[in-house]
Amino acid sequence: MKRILIIDDEPNARLNFRLALEVEGYQVTEAPSGAAAMKKLSAEQFDLALLDLRMPGVGGLELLEQMRAGGIFTPVIIITAFGSVPDAVHAMKLGAIDFLEKPLRPVDLRRLVAEVVGRHQVERRERPEQDDFETHLQAAKRHINLRHFALAEKHLQRALEFKTHSPDALNLLGVLAELRGDYRNARKYYGQAIRAQHDHEAAQQNMRRLFELDHFGVTDEPLNLGD
């Protein structure tokens, strides 16, 4: 049974998340604040944390910093109604690459939770990974979670050997470049992703955001890693 920690100061939000996940067999624990969450994370092991970005006291980003500084690399899904580019980039530098915006549908929550838990199960099984496109793509996301950006890039390059023009892999390379402050290569990879698939929403959003940053210096759109 996989253990999920819900960190949110809103009781109704915690209840809704709990109900959505318990029907799938997850064991759910709640924390109403960042301080309470840190105590639980330090004492127990969880397979995933759902983290509200905006909370009084210890906010989501501050908690995430404390977790990583304390060697706690529990995978995190950021849940917020107040997404912004600085917050998203900061969170991703700390290894949180999965975001959901409130209000959210239970089906979307369950889908993403299953994907992230499954992504990290591979590592814990300590078995040799399969050598195929999807395995390398998911491994890249896992290493971004763990802040192993160089390893993530190697997996993405390997994924592209299987699917040379994969828009998903190219978009992720753009995200990695952006996290490193290399906006020139970020634009290049986002552009390649769009040329490979003209309606690739994540790459279009990322390219549009960089365009707005170039021309206006501010934007409200977060980094988009795609599904």
Phi and psi in degrees as a GROMACS rama.xvg file:
@    title "Ramachandran Plot"
@    xaxis  label "Phi"
@    yaxis  label "Psi"
@TYPE xy
-81.1533  139.878  LYS-2
-103.652  126.217  ARG-3
-117.962  133.86  ILE-4
-108.039  121.909  LEU-5
-99.1671  121.621  ILE-6
-117.559  103.941  ILE-7
-158.928  137.35  ASP-8
-81.8068  -7.45909  ASP-9
-95.2035  115.267  GLU-10
-58.3915  -39.5613  PRO-11
-65.706  -37.2816  ASN-12
-65.601  -44.3432  ALA-13
-61.3559  -41.4088  ARG-14
-62.8258  -45.0384  LEU-15
-63.2235  -41.8642  ASN-16
-65.6594  -42.5209  PHE-17
-59.6481  -48.2625  ARG-18
-62.9669  -38.2626  LEU-19
-66.3233  -31.2505  ALA-20
-95.7749  -33.056  LEU-21
-65.7868  -29.0945  GLU-22
-67.1769  -18.4947  VAL-23
-93.7242  2.76396  GLU-24
92.6003  8.16315  GLY-25
-78.0781  146.551  TYR-26
-92.0348  116.561  GLN-27
-109.201  133.119  VAL-28
-121.332  146.031  THR-29
-114.08  149.018  GLU-30
-136.998  123.502  ALA-31
-84.1584  -1.51717  PRO-32
-155.325  164.826  SER-33
-64.5264  -38.8363  GLY-34
-64.5695  -42.983  ALA-35
-65.6266  -37.4028  ALA-36
-64.5167  -40.7378  ALA-37
-63.7963  -37.6629  MET-38
-62.193  -44.2052  LYS-39
-67.5917  -42.4147  LYS-40
-66.0137  -31.0636  LEU-41
-75.4961  -26.1451  SER-42
-102.027  -22.362  ALA-43
-131.359  164.477  GLU-44
-107.319  131.581  GLN-45
-123.105  150.575  PHE-46
-83.6177  -20.3394  ASP-47
-165.36  146.755  LEU-48
-121.728  132.47  ALA-49
-97.6762  117.61  LEU-50
-121.216  118.03  LEU-51
-73.794  131.458  ASP-52
-72.1732  -38.8581  LEU-53
-108.655  108.98  ARG-54
-139.133  149.287  MET-55
-67.7872  156.567  PRO-56
75.1352  -122.082  GLY-57
-78.9009  107.336  VAL-58
-76.0771  174.636  GLY-59
-60.9695  -45.2376  GLY-60
-66.8497  -39.157  LEU-61
-63.9416  -41.3674  GLU-62
-63.2786  -42.7397  LEU-63
-61.662  -40.0085  LEU-64
-62.1403  -42.9658  GLU-65
-63.4636  -40.6224  GLN-66
-60.1258  -52.0609  MET-67
-66.1446  -39.3288  ARG-68
-64.5361  -30.55  ALA-69
-89.229  7.91871  GLY-70
75.6337  21.1314  GLY-71
-98.0988  108.563  ILE-72
-110.408  32.6212  PHE-73
-55.6298  130.187  THR-74
-58.0285  144.797  PRO-75
-129.173  134.77  VAL-76
-107.989  123.14  ILE-77
-83.8242  126.679  ILE-78
-120.534  123.143  ILE-79
-157.946  153.845  THR-80
-103.071  4.59169  ALA-81
-128.957  52.4257  PHE-82
-69.2067  144.259  GLY-83
-149.715  156.936  SER-84
-60.1576  -50.1231  VAL-85
-57.9355  -43.1866  PRO-86
-63.9344  -43.2683  ASP-87
-64.2878  -44.9569  ALA-88
-64.3515  -43.6281  VAL-89
-60.5058  -46.8716  HIS-90
-61.5408  -40.4389  ALA-91
-69.4334  -33.923  MET-92
-63.6889  -25.4576  LYS-93
-91.4464  6.17017  LEU-94
97.7375  3.72573  GLY-95
-94.5814  108.476  ALA-96
-114.673  2.61642  ILE-97
-116.357  125.18  ASP-98
-128.09  143.673  PHE-99
-134.601  138.348  LEU-100
-102.85  139.621  GLU-101
-77.881  147.501  LYS-102
-73.3599  146.086  PRO-103
-123.653  153.806  LEU-104
-85.8218  139.467  ARG-105
-53.216  -36.2491  PRO-106
-65.1535  -36.7669  VAL-107
-69.494  -39.6738  ASP-108
-61.8225  -48.4881  LEU-109
-63.9167  -38.1619  ARG-110
-62.935  -48.1418  ARG-111
-70.8615  -38.3992  LEU-112
-60.227  -45.1913  VAL-113
-61.6921  -39.6267  ALA-114
-66.0152  -45.5058  GLU-115
-69.7554  -42.8369  VAL-116
-61.6897  -43.6144  VAL-117
-64.2987  -36.3545  GLY-118
-60.2184  -40.3145  ARG-119
-88.9916  -16.193  HIS-120
-62.4321  -35.703  GLN-121
-58.0776  -45.3021  VAL-122
-65.0654  -40.8537  GLU-123
-73.9202  -21.6132  ARG-124
-71.8347  -20.4943  ARG-125
55.0856  41.7124  GLU-126
-110.402  151.882  ARG-127
-58.7928  135.335  PRO-128
-75.2271  150.572  GLU-129
-68.3809  152.648  GLN-130
-103.787  79.2992  ASP-131
-145.618  173.065  ASP-132
-58.8199  -54.1363  PHE-133
-63.4117  -37.6303  GLU-134
-62.2779  -44.0059  THR-135
-69.9306  -35.1509  HIS-136
-63.8699  -45.9989  LEU-137
-68.5222  -35.0522  GLN-138
-63.881  -37.5535  ALA-139
-61.6816  -44.1877  ALA-140
-63.336  -39.9733  LYS-141
-62.5436  -42.1402  ARG-142
-71.2654  -29.1392  HIS-143
-65.3915  -41.6289  ILE-144
-53.0763  -41.228  ASN-145
-87.7583  2.42858  LEU-146
65.7093  27.5929  ARG-147
-95.7432  72.88  HIS-148
-66.3787  -35.8624  PHE-149
-64.7335  -43.3887  ALA-150
-65.2271  -38.3554  LEU-151
-59.5405  -42.9526  ALA-152
-64.5451  -38.9853  GLU-153
-62.2631  -42.4056  LYS-154
-65.53  -37.3832  HIS-155
-67.6058  -39.9594  LEU-156
-63.5824  -38.3664  GLN-157
-67.2486  -39.7164  ARG-158
-59.5063  -38.6617  ALA-159
-70.1074  -18.6301  LEU-160
-69.8865  -27.3076  GLU-161
-85.2093  -39.8687  PHE-162
-131.42  93.6057  LYS-163
-57.4247  -35.4066  THR-164
-114.788  35.1097  HIS-165
-66.2116  117.71  SER-166
-66.0214  -31.0948  PRO-167
-65.7269  -45.5933  ASP-168
-67.6344  -40.7399  ALA-169
-65.6486  -39.4941  LEU-170
-62.6698  -41.1904  ASN-171
-65.5036  -36.744  LEU-172
-62.2686  -37.4367  LEU-173
-63.0072  -41.4959  GLY-174
-61.8255  -45.3784  VAL-175
-60.1961  -43.3139  LEU-176
-61.8512  -41.3825  ALA-177
-65.8428  -39.1668  GLU-178
-62.0102  -29.4169  LEU-179
-87.8699  0.151613  ARG-180
80.4404  12.7769  GLY-181
-95.0389  78.3516  ASP-182
-71.521  -26.0729  TYR-183
-62.8747  -49.4309  ARG-184
-71.8615  -29.9178  ASN-185
-59.892  -47.1006  ALA-186
-61.3474  -39.2425  ARG-187
-61.4852  -48.6695  LYS-188
-69.3314  -39.4576  TYR-189
-62.1383  -40.4468  TYR-190
-62.9971  -42.0938  GLY-191
-63.5759  -38.8369  GLN-192
-63.0265  -41.68  ALA-193
-68.2369  -38.6529  ILE-194
-65.7232  -33.4989  ARG-195
-72.352  -33.156  ALA-196
-148.084  103.461  GLN-197
-60.4127  -29.7798  HIS-198
-101.699  25.3473  ASP-199
-72.3608  104.243  HIS-200
-62.2731  -42.802  GLU-201
-62.8398  -47.0677  ALA-202
-66.5208  -38.6221  ALA-203
-61.88  -43.7139  GLN-204
-64.4979  -42.0623  GLN-205
-65.5854  -41.5404  ASN-206
-66.7792  -40.802  MET-207
-63.2229  -38.7439  ARG-208
-64.6402  -43.117  ARG-209
-64.4149  -36.926  LEU-210
-61.9753  -43.7587  PHE-211
-66.7466  -36.3689  GLU-212
-64.5899  -39.7362  LEU-213
-62.6868  -40.8243  ASP-214
-96.0675  -28.2116  HIS-215
-122.856  -15.436  PHE-216
77.9558  3.42536  GLY-217
-154.752  148.981  VAL-218
-159.376  156.553  THR-219
-105.073  3.90427  ASP-220
-90.6085  133.69  GLU-221
-82.3381  163.521  PRO-222
-56.6582  141.836  LEU-223
-123.206  116.898  ASN-224
-91.6107  -5.9187  LEU-225
81.6668  -179.241  GLY-226
